[in-house]
Amino acid sequence: FMSNRGLGDVRETPRSQAFCSHAILSKEDILIIKDAKLDPRFVNNPLVTGPPFIRFYAGAPLETPDGYKLGTFCIIDTKPWP
């Protein structure tokens, strides 16, 4: 992660577990997961079932003018959001 506040020592995640991968591949401008424990894509994800215990995720792809997706800007919380 280029920046990190509140995730402890987490600096990267395997692509197979990364919420950001879903945001980059999503057709939506912003991917919002209000409660990862209730979302079938993430309910068994180690980042949800164990540290850092992600419950909420909102991520928007960062794109070049040519449409290349370089990563995401995201907000993560350990509590679900309404």
C-alpha positions in Angstrom: 0.0 0.0 0.0 1.3 3.5 -0.8 -0.4 4.8 2.3 -1.9 3.0 5.3 -3.7 4.3 8.4 -5.1 1.9 10.9 -4.2 -1.5 9.3 -1.2 -2.0 11.5 1.8 -3.7 9.7 -0.3 -4.7 6.6 1.5 -3.4 3.5 0.2 -5.7 0.8 -2.2 -8.6 0.3 -2.1 -11.5 -2.1 -4.0 -10.8 -5.2 -6.3 -13.8 -4.5 -7.4 -12.1 -1.3 -7.3 -8.5 -2.4 -10.5 -6.5 -2.3 -8.8 -4.1 -4.7 -8.8 -6.8 -7.5 -12.6 -6.8 -7.4 -12.7 -3.0 -7.5 -10.4 -2.9 -10.6 -12.4 -5.5 -12.4 -15.8 -4.0 -11.4 -17.9 -2.3 -14.0 -18.9 0.3 -11.3 -17.0 3.5 -10.7 -16.8 2.6 -7.0 -17.1 -0.8 -5.4 -18.8 -0.7 -2.0 -19.0 -3.7 0.3 -21.1 -2.6 3.3 -20.4 -5.9 5.3 -17.9 -8.3 4.0 -19.2 -11.0 6.3 -22.5 -10.9 4.4 -21.0 -10.8 0.9 -20.5 -14.2 -0.7 -17.3 -13.0 -2.5 -15.6 -12.2 0.8 -17.2 -14.2 3.6 -14.4 -16.8 3.7 -11.6 -14.3 2.8 -8.7 -14.5 5.4 -8.7 -10.7 5.6 -12.3 -10.9 6.8 -12.1 -14.0 9.0 -8.7 -13.0 10.5 -6.5 -9.8 10.9 -7.2 -7.1 9.9 -10.9 -8.3 10.2 -12.2 -6.2 7.3 -15.9 -5.6 7.3 -16.4 -2.5 5.1 -14.6 -1.7 1.9 -15.1 1.1 -0.7 -12.6 1.3 -3.5 -12.3 3.3 -6.8 -9.9 2.4 -9.5 -7.1 4.8 -10.3 -6.9 5.1 -14.1 -4.6 6.7 -16.5 -6.0 9.0 -19.2 -5.6 6.0 -21.6 -7.8 3.8 -19.3 -5.1 1.7 -17.7 -6.0 0.8 -14.1 -3.0 1.2 -11.8 -4.5 0.5 -8.5 -7.3 1.8 -6.2 -8.0 4.5 -3.7 -9.9 2.7 -0.9 -11.4 3.0 2.5 -11.5 0.0 4.8 -13.1 -0.4 8.2 -13.4 -3.2 10.8 -17.1 -2.3 11.3 -19.9 -2.7 8.8 -21.4 0.5 7.4 -25.1 1.1 6.8 
